[in-house]
Amino acid sequence: MDWAAIQSRIVDGKLEKSPVHVALLVDYVHFVAPRGGSVQISGQYGQSVIRLLDWSRNPALVDAHHLTVLITENLADLHTALSDNPYSARIRIELPKLPELQSFVDALIDSDPGIKKCLKVDPAVLAQRSVGLSRVNLRNALQLAARNNKKIDHEYLIKKRRELIEKECQGLLDFVESPFTLDNVAGHVEAKKWLREDAQLIQAGQLRSIPMGYLICG
């Protein structure tokens, strides 16, 4: 391949430079350049840190329309020389919002008959219950249920969402399920009736019909 020919073009009979635009994506970069002090990082890891730093400040690469994107789940796991590098910019990829999840859920249902068969809740409710999950985790949870012919109902969604969020937080967050219910509360018949009705609305995905919170005194 003639690299010089690729970087040039002829315009109106004149030879002009036509730089090649290159983007390099390095996924799971925290395994390539993990966090640690200069003494702890040596050998292969040290060479990786030095090379990535050189790519960010080397004039030959910067002027050559070259872009390097380092992808990691947690910025704290990446070597500080890279995460605090003044020659780099941080781009935060947010988890999908409700409208994005709704479109993703609709696409999954249309493309996978197994998911459509096992789904026992409204797709809109499924999207609402999936807020806080990544698309990959949501797809895996639905496909797992479809392969095992399990019902995708409210109980399954609550259980899988709890498991996935706890795994993503790596032990920093635990959901505690209370063994008590409204049946353990004496009296307050009307208040308990109201709360049970609101619980049904939440399960149905009608969040606009319930209050933003409850104030319990006593």
HUFENQUI-V894555 format. One line per field, one symbol per residue. ss: DSSP state (~ for helix, > for strand, _ for the rest). psi: psi as a letter, one per 20 degrees, with the letter a starting at -180 (. if undefined). burial: I if it has 9 or more other ideal C-beta (glycine too) atoms within 8 Angstrom, else O. A space follows every 10 residues. Layout:
ss: ???
psi: ???
burial: ???
This chain:
ss: __~~~~_>>> >__>>>>___ _>>>>>__~~ ~~_>______ __~~~~~~~~ ~~~~~~~_~~ ~~___>>>>> ____~~~>_~ ~~~_______ _______~~~ ~~~~~~~~~~ ~_~~~~~~>_ __~~~~~~~_ ____~~~~~~ ~~~~~~~___ _>_~~~~~~~ ~~~~~~~~__ __________ _~~~____~~ ~~~~~~~~~~ ~~~___~~~_ ________
psi: pnhhhhjqrp pljqoqpnqp pppppoqlii hgmrqrrhhh orcggghggg ghhhhhiohh hgijlpppop pqhphiiqph hghjpijrqp opoqqqrghg hghggghggh iohgghhipj rphhhgghii piqrhggggh gghggghjlq pnaggggggh gggghhghil iipppoppiq aihippblgh ghgghhhhhh hghijmhijq rhrpopq.
burial: OOOOOIIIOO OOOOOOOOOO OOOOOIOOII OIIIOOOOOO IOOOIIOIIO OIIOIIOOOO OOOIOIOIII OIOOOOIIIO OIIOIOOOOO OOOOOOOOOO IIOIIIOIIO OIOIIIOIIO IOIOIIIIII IOIOIOIIIO IIIIIIOOOI OIOOOIIIOI IIOIIIOOOO OOOOOOOOOO OOOOOOOOOO OIOOIIOIOO IIOOIOOOOO OOOOOOOO
